[in-house]
Amino acid sequence: MSFTLSAPDLSDVAFAARFHDVADASAHTDGHRPFNEQALLDASSGRRSPQLLLEGEDAVGAAIFGRGEIDLVVHPRYRRRGHGTAALRRLFEDEGGMSGDLRAWAHGDHPGARALADRFGFSADRTLLQLERPLTDSDTAAAPALPDGVEIAPFRAADAADWVRLNALVFATHPEQGSLTEADLAARQAEPWFDAGDLLLARETAADATAGPGRIVGYNWLKIEPGAHLGEIYVLGVHPDAAGLGLGRALMLAGLARLRERGCTAVELYVEAESTTPVRLYRSLGFVDRTVDVQYHRWPR
């Protein structure tokens, strides 16, 4: 099997089309996306390397690797022929040797991924739940009960630095979300799905109206792909100072109402399985399991 590397990102139109064809075929068969948004952004920016796995002229798989992470999918038509094993051996070598510190996502926790993880000495390190629920007109009628002195308003360009600081504080221990920078935020603002009205900010109301907007103490960022009827709770965060005041529930209710008003008929979200308080909140609002993603870790040897 041979490998071809884009140079240096997914801006090569022909390469990107073949890469996404493999990913789309996998998503259609498996019912979930083989690469998460962060991996694709890293591949587009050149921070990690997208690759096609070729057998002759046929694209039998696709991968994104670099920075100690491997994301790999084999086209459904070519599975169970040893392509995943061969690809991992090659990618390990390109990533600095079989003894390196490596992580790999298994979206959907596919049995084939578990078998490969075991064969190459990986163990499960993180579990990410994908939850979903339908949306109805009743979601627009549930008025959120906000703590005293707090209001919800849409994001403004001037809020970028404050939002990044709060996000870093809320997700200080999260390996991806907590490391977002203003440049990362700008990259997402440039995406076709971004709408400033879908980034709901909870602010402290200023005692003096001339003092300008108050401090941001929470947010619910929503995501709706163009033309889609499935919305996403992209990321929800509450300042530690406001914990226990019901702000998370209020932001969730405001977000569900916004999604329904924009025509969504269902909503999904991702949450770490170990985050018991958010999981409890989401389940209390009617979210149920859709699928499970597992990140595997191979420690240095």
ChimeraX attribute file (.defattr): number of C-alpha atoms within 10 A of each C-alpha:
attribute: neighborCount
match mode: 1-to-1
recipient: residues
	/A:1	11
	/A:2	13
	/A:3	16
	/A:4	13
	/A:5	15
	/A:6	17
	/A:7	13
	/A:8	15
	/A:9	21
	/A:10	24
	/A:11	14
	/A:12	12
	/A:13	9
	/A:14	9
	/A:15	19
	/A:16	17
	/A:17	12
	/A:18	16
	/A:19	22
	/A:20	13
	/A:21	16
	/A:22	23
	/A:23	23
	/A:24	16
	/A:25	17
	/A:26	20
	/A:27	17
	/A:28	11
	/A:29	12
	/A:30	14
	/A:31	13
	/A:32	19
	/A:33	17
	/A:34	24
	/A:35	19
	/A:36	12
	/A:37	10
	/A:38	12
	/A:39	22
	/A:40	18
	/A:41	17
	/A:42	19
	/A:43	23
	/A:44	18
	/A:45	15
	/A:46	17
	/A:47	16
	/A:48	21
	/A:49	23
	/A:50	28
	/A:51	24
	/A:52	25
	/A:53	27
	/A:54	16
	/A:55	14
	/A:56	9
	/A:57	8
	/A:58	11
	/A:59	20
	/A:60	22
	/A:61	28
	/A:62	26
	/A:63	26
	/A:64	21
	/A:65	24
	/A:66	20
	/A:67	13
	/A:68	16
	/A:69	18
	/A:70	21
	/A:71	21
	/A:72	25
	/A:73	26
	/A:74	25
	/A:75	21
	/A:76	17
	/A:77	13
	/A:78	15
	/A:79	14
	/A:80	11
	/A:81	10
	/A:82	10
	/A:83	19
	/A:84	22
	/A:85	16
	/A:86	13
	/A:87	21
	/A:88	19
	/A:89	13
	/A:90	16
	/A:91	22
	/A:92	18
	/A:93	13
	/A:94	12
	/A:95	18
	/A:96	13
	/A:97	12
	/A:98	18
	/A:99	13
	/A:100	15
	/A:101	16
	/A:102	21
	/A:103	20
	/A:104	22
	/A:105	24
	/A:106	23
	/A:107	23
	/A:108	20
	/A:109	16
	/A:110	13
	/A:111	10
	/A:112	13
	/A:113	20
	/A:114	16
	/A:115	12
	/A:116	14
	/A:117	21
	/A:118	13
	/A:119	10
	/A:120	13
	/A:121	11
	/A:122	19
	/A:123	17
	/A:124	17
	/A:125	13
	/A:126	15
	/A:127	18
	/A:128	20
	/A:129	21
	/A:130	20
	/A:131	21
	/A:132	23
	/A:133	19
	/A:134	17
	/A:135	21
	/A:136	17
	/A:137	12
	/A:138	10
	/A:139	18
	/A:140	17
	/A:141	11
	/A:142	13
	/A:143	11
	/A:144	18
	/A:145	14
	/A:146	17
	/A:147	14
	/A:148	9
	/A:149	11
	/A:150	19
	/A:151	15
	/A:152	20
	/A:153	16
	/A:154	16
	/A:155	19
	/A:156	12
	/A:157	9
	/A:158	8
	/A:159	14
	/A:160	15
	/A:161	13
	/A:162	12
	/A:163	21
	/A:164	19
	/A:165	14
	/A:166	21
	/A:167	23
	/A:168	17
	/A:169	16
	/A:170	18
	/A:171	17
	/A:172	13
	/A:173	11
	/A:174	11
	/A:175	9
	/A:176	10
	/A:177	15
	/A:178	17
	/A:179	15
	/A:180	15
	/A:181	17
	/A:182	14
	/A:183	11
	/A:184	14
	/A:185	14
	/A:186	12
	/A:187	13
	/A:188	14
	/A:189	14
	/A:190	11
	/A:191	10
	/A:192	10
	/A:193	16
	/A:194	18
	/A:195	17
	/A:196	14
	/A:197	14
	/A:198	22
	/A:199	22
	/A:200	23
	/A:201	26
	/A:202	28
	/A:203	18
	/A:204	18
	/A:205	18
	/A:206	14
	/A:207	10
	/A:208	9
	/A:209	9
	/A:210	7
	/A:211	9
	/A:212	10
	/A:213	14
	/A:214	17
	/A:215	17
	/A:216	21
	/A:217	21
	/A:218	26
	/A:219	28
	/A:220	26
	/A:221	23
	/A:222	26
	/A:223	21
	/A:224	22
	/A:225	13
	/A:226	9
	/A:227	9
	/A:228	12
	/A:229	17
	/A:230	20
	/A:231	26
	/A:232	22
	/A:233	22
	/A:234	16
	/A:235	16
	/A:236	21
	/A:237	23
	/A:238	25
	/A:239	18
	/A:240	12
	/A:241	8
	/A:242	13
	/A:243	13
	/A:244	9
	/A:245	14
	/A:246	14
	/A:247	23
	/A:248	25
	/A:249	18
	/A:250	19
	/A:251	25
	/A:252	22
	/A:253	21
	/A:254	21
	/A:255	27
	/A:256	27
	/A:257	22
	/A:258	19
	/A:259	27
	/A:260	22
	/A:261	15
	/A:262	13
	/A:263	17
	/A:264	21
	/A:265	17
	/A:266	18
	/A:267	23
	/A:268	19
	/A:269	21
	/A:270	19
	/A:271	20
	/A:272	17
	/A:273	15
	/A:274	12
	/A:275	10
	/A:276	11
	/A:277	8
	/A:278	17
	/A:279	18
	/A:280	11
	/A:281	14
	/A:282	20
	/A:283	14
	/A:284	11
	/A:285	14
	/A:286	11
	/A:287	19
	/A:288	16
	/A:289	13
	/A:290	16
	/A:291	16
	/A:292	20
	/A:293	20
	/A:294	22
	/A:295	18
	/A:296	24
	/A:297	20
	/A:298	20
	/A:299	13
	/A:300	9
	/A:301	7
